[in-house]
Amino acid sequence: MRNTKSFFLPIKVLALIALYCLVSAKVKAQTPTATEPVYIQREYMKVMPGMWDDYLKVEQVWKAVHQRRKDEGKILGWTLYRSIYPSGTNAEYDYMTVTRFKSGKELEEAGKMTWDYITKGMSKEDLAIADNTEKTRDLVATRLYCMTECVTPGADFMKITNLQTFPGKGAELAQHEKMMKPVFEAATKMGSIASWTFGSIMYPYNPEVGNYYRIIGTNSLDDMLKAETSNYIETAFKKVYPNKDYKATMDAIRGTMSIKSSELWVVVDATK
């Protein structure tokens, strides 16, 4: 019997727990659409050579654990994503798991789970698969985020953009994003995108990564590419704010931050 009392769990248990607004349309109901904060823990995985099928079997086993946790009110939901860009042998990671919590209390409780709780009800076959988790992938990084604004969070494809605010501009950027929320609501009604979320990068902080993030979601790769090459934001902006100067507003937003990176992900699986 194993008992992991420390909040900082051994690698195996972290792997089993498998903790960016953010999820497939099939799990939209898991995340509140209000602006109350949702805490999001992302874990990034690099699959071992030749272990792709085995890794996905591992995540299937742990999906059942996460579903039980959700049913018991311990988490808001769990989703597995595959990286589209970047990808390849030299990519830092291939998959990402996202677990959503309503408060730090649930997040802390997650660190107190025992091995007995995690493996409760598992068949011998599933237990053997779970026991081989570390052989299928490396856990590259774990990061904590706070989602503060969202519009229908959930889509099959999501573009995550990491932002770094200029000194003293964090509150201003947050206000700009709150002002833009109705614009993205309009864009979803127009069918240009499926979702939008905004929040802060909490831990660990690294200016090379950024301190805020923005996510645009669509239900197909084609929709994502169309969104990237269209002027849907300007069109939606003018519908919502016909008397505002679009260019001046965009210039003001760009004056608060720089874009550090962007990545494209697709949903693989999720709790119900």
N, C-alpha and C positions, 0 to 999 in steps of 0.2 A: 504494500500500500504506500502511495506517495502523497505527501501533504505539502503543498506549495504555499506557505504562509506569507512569504515575502511578496510585496507589490511588484518587484522586478523578478519575473518568473524565469525559470530555466528555459533555454531555447526550445526544448521539445514542447513545453506547455504553451509557450507563446505561439508556436507553430499551430498547435491544436486550436487555440482560441481564434487565430487568424483574424485579428482585428484589421472623396475628394465627393454632394448635392447633385444627386450624383448617380442615380441608379436607374435600372431598367423601368420601362413603363409598367411592367408586371409588379413592381414593388413600390409604386408611387405612394400607396397608402401608409407605408412604413415611416415616412418622415413628415412631421408636421409642416403645413404650408405657411404657418404663421411666422412672424419674424423673431420669435423667441429662440435663443441660441440652441443649436444642436452640436454636440461635440462628436467629432469624426476622427477615428483612428485608422490610419492607412498603414498597411504593411506591404512592403515591396519584395517580390520573390524573383530569384534567378534560378531557373530550372537547370538541373544537372544534365550534361550531354546524354542524349538517348533516353531520358526519363520523362518525356512529355506526357505520355499516356498514364504512366504511374502517378505523376503529380496530379493529374486531373482526377484520378481515382481517390487520391488522398483528400482532395478538396470536396469530393462527393460525400465522403465519410464525415468530414467536419461540418459540412452543410447541415447535416441532421443535428449535430450538437448545437449549432447556432440557431436552428429552428426551435429547438427546445428552450434555449435561452430567451428567444423572442417571445415564445408562448408563455413563459414564466415572468415576462415583464423585465427581464434583466438587460435587454438591449432593444433598440428600436428596429434594428434590421442589420443584415449582413449581405454583401455583394462581392462577387469575384469578377475582376476585369482582366482582359488581356491587352497588352500594349500593342498598338498598331504602329505608331511612330513615337519614340524610336523603337527599333526592333533589330534583331540580328545577333550574331555571335558577340560582338563588342558592346551591345547594349548593357547598361548597368543592371536592368531588371526586365522581366518578361511579363509578370503578372502582379496584380495588386488586389489585396482584400481590403474592404472598407466596412467598418463596423460603426454604427451610430448609437450614441448615448444621449439621454436627456439631461444628465447632470454628472458632476464629478463623483457623486456617490456610487452610481452604477459602474462608472469606469474603475473606481477603486475596488469595488466588489469583484470585478472581473479578474483582478489580480490575486484574489483569494480562493479561486476555484481549485479544488483538489483533483487529482488524477481520477479518483473514484467517481466524482461527479461527471467529469468529461467522458469517461468510458461507460457510464451507466447504460445498460441495455444494449450495448454493442455485441454483435455476433463475434465468434472467434475469427471469422474472416475479416470483418471490419477492424477488429482490434489489432490484427496482424498488419493491416494496411496503415492504421494510425501509428503503430510502433515504428514504421519505416519512413515516417514523414521526413526526417532529417536527411535521408538518403536520396530524396527526390529533388530537393531544392535548398538553396541558401536563403536565409532571411537577411536581405540586404540592409533594410532600414525600417524603422517604425517612427511615424510622425503624427502629431496631434494637431487638429484644426478645429476652428469654431466657425460654423455657418451662421451668419446673422441675417441674410436676406435671401429670399428664394422665390421663384415662380415655377409652379408645378415641377418640383425637383424629381427628375426621373426621365431617363431616355436611354436608348440602346447604345448610342455613341455619345461620347463627351470629350470636349476639348478643354483641358485644364490650362489656364494661363496663370503663371506665378508673377506677382508684381512686387516691386520694391518702392516704397514711398520715399520721396525726398524728405530731408530733415524737417520735422514739424508739420508734415502734410498728411499724416495718417487720418486725423479726424475729418479733414477736408475731403479726402478721397471717399471716406465712408459716407459722408453727406451727399456727395455726387452720385454714388451708387444707389443710395436710397431714392434720390430724385429720378434716377434712370429706371428704377423698378417698374413703374407703369409703362415705360417704353418697351421693356422686354415682355411684359404682360400682353401688350398690343401685338408684339411680334409673334407670340405664341398663337394668338387668335387669328393672325394672318396666315399661320402655317409655315412661317419662315424658319422657326426653331421650335423645339419641343419643351425646353426648360432653360432656366438661368439661375445661377446661385453665386453668392459673394460671401466672403468671410476672411478670417485672419489665420495665418500660420502661427501656431502657438509654440510648439516644442518639436525639435530643437530650433532655435533661431539661427539663421545663417544669411547674411546679406547677399550671398551669392545665389541663394535660393529665392529669397524674397520674404515679405512679411504679410502679404495679402494674396488672395487667389480669386479668380473669376472662372466660372464654368458655363459653357454653352453646350446644350444637349440637343441632339436630333435623333430621329428614329431610323435613319438610314445614313450610310456613308455618302450617298448621292446628295441628300439634303444638307449634310455638313459641308460638302464641297460647294454647293450652290450658295450656302450662307456665307462662306468665306469669300466668294467672288461677287456677291451682290451688294446693294446698298440698302439692305433691309432695315438696318438701324436708323438710317436717315429717314426712310419712309415712315417707320413707326414713330420716330421722334416728332415728325411734323404733324402726325395725326393726334398725338398726345399734347404737344406744346406748339400749336400753330403760331404763337406770337414770340417764341423764343428763337434766338439765333443759333442754329445747329452748329455751325463751324466754331463760333465763339465758345459754345459749351464743350465741344470736343477738345478744343485747345486748352480750356481750363482743366479738364480732366487729365489730359496728357501732362499738364504742368505740375501735377501732384505726384507722379510716379514714373517709373521705367518698367518695361516688360523684361523679365529675366529669362523666361523660358515658356514653351508651350508643348503639350503632349496630347496625343489622340488615343483614346481608349474605347474598347467595346465590351459590353456586358457578356459574361460567360454563363453565370448562374447567380441565383439569389434566393434568400428566404422568401416565403410567401407573406 
